Amino acid sequence: MSDVKTAIDSHRRDSISDVKTAIMDAAERRMQLGGFGGFSFREIAADVGIKSSSVHYHFPTKEDLAAAVIRRWAEETSKFIDEELEKDPDPVRAWTNAFRGTALSEGRMCPCTVLGAASQDLPPEVAREVKRFFKMCLDKLVAEGLSPSNAAEVLSTITGALVVANALGDTAAYDRATSDLLRRREAAPRPGHRGRAPIRRRSS
C-alpha cells in the first residue's frame, strides 16, 4: 500500500545516511508519540548512539530540531501527494489514502497533526512550520479543484480520523471516519480533470 511514511522511508534509504538524518529520524519518532514535549536531547542521543553534544552540534536548540523535522515531513508529504496524483488524479482519494497509510504505519501519526493540536503552546518557530504544513495541504487541495471550504473539510476529516484511530488503537476507525467522505466523492458528478503543473519539492 502506498502511503506517506513508506515513501519517506524509501527516500531516506536512498539518501546518504548521516548523523543529522539519524537525529531527525529519532526526533520524528518521539514527536509522533509525544509531540514537542515527548523528547529531550539526551533521549535523542541515546536513540542514535551518540553524545548529547553531537545533537547540539547539528541542532543548537530543541526548537531548531523540531522545526526541521516538521519542515522535512511537509516537504516529503508534498512530493508524495504529487506522485500519487500522477496515478490517481482525484485529490480526495489521494489524500485520504496517504493519511490511511500513516494510520497503518508503525508511528501511526503525522507529527504535524500531533503538534497542530497543541500549536498555541509551541515555540514560535515550531508553530510557524506546523502552520505552513497545514497551509500547504489546503493550498494543494484547492489547486486540485476543491473549494476552500471543501479543502478544509477534507483535511479536517482525514487528520481527525487519524487522531481517532490512534486514540482507539484501532486503525479500522480511520476507514469508518472517512467512508462518507469517499462515498460522497464517488457519487458527485465529475467535471473533466484540468491539467496542472505538479508542485515539486527538493519531501511527507
C-alpha positions, 0 to 999 in steps of 0.5 A: 500500500502506498502511503506517506511514511513508506515513501519517506522511508524509501527516500531516506534509504536512498539518501546518504545516511548521516548523523543529522538524518539519524537525529531527525529520524529519532526526533520524528519518532518521539514527536509522533508519540509525544509531540514537542514535549515527548523528547529531550536531547539526551533521549535523542542521543541515546536513540542514535548512539551518540553524545548529547553534544553531537545533537547540539552540534547539528541542532543548537536548540530543541526548537531548531530540531523540531522545526526541521523535522516538521519542515522535512515531513511537509516537504516529503508529504508534498512530493508524495501527494504529487506522485500519487496524483500522477496515478490517481488524479482525484485529490480526495482519494489521494489524500485520504489514502496517504493519511490511511497509510500513516494510520497503518504505519508503525508511528501511526501519526503525522507529527504535524497533526500531533503538534497542530493540536497543541500549536498555541503552546509551541515555540514560535518557530515550531508553530510557524512550520506546523502552520505552513504544513497545514497551509500547504495541504489546503493550498494543494487541495484547492489547486486540485479543484476543491473549494476552500471550504471543501479543502478544509473539510477534507483535511479536517476529516482525514487528520481527525480520523487519524487522531481517532484511530490512534486514540482507539488503537484501532486503525479500522476507525480511520476507514469508518471516519472517512467512508462518507467522505469517499462515498460522497466523492464517488457519487458527485458528478465529475467535471473533466480533470484540468491539467496542472503543473505538479508542485515539486519539492527538493519531501511527507 
